[in-house]
Amino acid sequence: MSFREGLPYILLTAIFVLDLMTPLGVADGMLYAIILVYACFFGMRDRSILLAGISTALIVAGYLLSSVGADSLAAIVNRAYSLALVWGIAIITASTSVVADVYLPQLRYELKTPIQDINANLDRMMNGACGHCDSPESRQQINGIRAAVEDLKGNSERLLAIIASRLPAFARGLSDRA
């Protein structure tokens, strides 16, 4: 396991120790959200539900094991807010994982298939399948179309890269349409 993959577990431990050292009523359970944001931005979206589950257990354990502080109702409300925040972020993070794993490959396929079909048809034309593409002018036109198709292919790859780099915002847009 690399340091980057292990860091969320180190942070879980550090936040739990901090939670045990602070009195009840301090909303330090909110700090667990940092771990989920880290997982989202560093390619560990698939672990968001696991990290949220561990965070939940530690938030509850922190309540049960912390030193006495504020009244119990305030401490419970703070823990409930922490749990809502952690699970809200986990659900958003998991949805971006679905976008990355399902929608992005589908979009890539939908963009590439027509381009491949156009290239196949251009190949047929260049090989004289139409019978009227033997002249140098026709071949020059076909090569011009092929260059435009290659530009389209490059632009679609750049578009997919931009979408992938902005997956959280893209996922929010998809959920708004649903």
N, C-alpha and C positions, 0 to 999 in steps of 0.2 A: 504494500500500500504506500503510495507516495504521500509526501507531506501535505499536498493540496487536498488529497482525498481524506487524510486523517485529521485535518484541521477542524472540521465540524465536531468531531468527537472530543477533541481537546477543548474546544469552546464549550461544548455541553458540560464537561467536567468543571471547567473554570466558573461557568455561570452558576452551576449547582453549588459549588463551594461558596461563592459570593452570596447566594441565596441563603445558605445555612448560617452565614456570618451576620446577616442583616436581620433586624427585628421584623416581625409580621407587620403588614401594612405598607411596607415599601414595595413598590411595583417592579421589582427586579425580574419578575417572570417575563416581562416584556422583552428582555434581552435575548430570549430564545429565538425571537423573530430574526435576529441577525444571522443566525445559522441557516435559516431557510432562504434568506436573501442571498447569502453566500453560495448556497447550493444551486440556486437558480442561475446566478451569473457565472459560475465556474463549471457548468456542464454536468451537474449532479442532480438534475431535475427529477430523475427516476427515484432518487432517495428521499424526496421531500416528504412523502407520507411516513416513511420509517423514521425520519428525523423528527417529524411532528409527533409521532407516537412516543418516542423517547422523551421529547420535551414535555409532553403531557404528563408522563409518569414522574419526571423530575419536578415539575411544577407542583403536583399533588404531594410528592414526598417532601418538597421544600416547605409546604404548608404544615405538614404533620411533624416535621423535625426542627423547624425554626424556633428561635427563642421567642419568648412572649414579647409582644409589642402592642400594636393598635388593637382595637376591639375586633373580635372574631368576624363580625359582619363586614367590616371594611377590608379585612384581609381576604375574605372569601370573594368579595366583589372584585378586588384587584386580581386575584387568581383567575376568576371567570373572564375578565378582560384579557388577561394574558393568553388564556386558552383560545378565546375568540380570535385574537390577533394571529397566533401561531397557526391555527387551522385555516383561517382565511388566506394567509400567505401560502400555506401548503396546497390548498385547492387551486389557487391561481398558478402556482409553480407547476403542479401536476398537469394543469390544462395546457401550459406552454409545452410540456413534454409531449402531450398528445398532438399538438400542432407540429412539433418537430418530427415526430415519429410517423404521423399519419397524413396530415394535410400537405406538408412540404414535399414528400416524395410523390404524392398524387399530383400536385401542381407541377412538379418537375416533369412527370410523365406526360401530363396534358400539354405542356409547352414543347417538349422534345418530339413527340410523335408526329405532329404536323410538319415540323421542320425536316424530320427524317423522310417523310412521305414526299415532300417537295424535292429533296435531294435525289430520291430514287427516280422520280419522274424526270428530273433534269438529266440524270444518267441515261435514261431510256431515250430521251430526245437527242442527246449527244451521240448515242450509238445508232442513230438513224431509225429508231422505231417508228417515228412519224413519217419518214420518207422525205420530208421537205427541209430537213435541218442539216443538209450536207454543205451548204455554202459557208464560206468564212464569216459572212455577216451574221448568219443564224447562230453559228458557234460563238461569235463574239457576244451576241445578245444573251445566249444561254449562260456564258461565263459571267456576264454582268448580273444576271439573276442569281447565279450561284454565289457571287460575292455578297449580294444583298442578303441572301439566306444565311450565309455565314455570319454576317453582321447581326442579323436577327437572333441567331443562336447565341452569339456572345452577349448580346443585350439581355436575353432571357436568363443566362447564367448570372449576370450581374444583378438582375432583378431578384433572382432567388437568393443570392448572397445577402442582399440588402434585407430581404424579408427575414432570412434566418438570423441576421444580426439584431433584428428588432422583434424577436418572437414574443416577448411579453406584451408589447403594444398590439401586435398582430393578433394574439390570442384574445385580448380584450375586445378587439374589433369583431372577431368571429362570435364571441359570446353576446355582443350587442345585437347581432343580426338574428340570433336564435330566438 
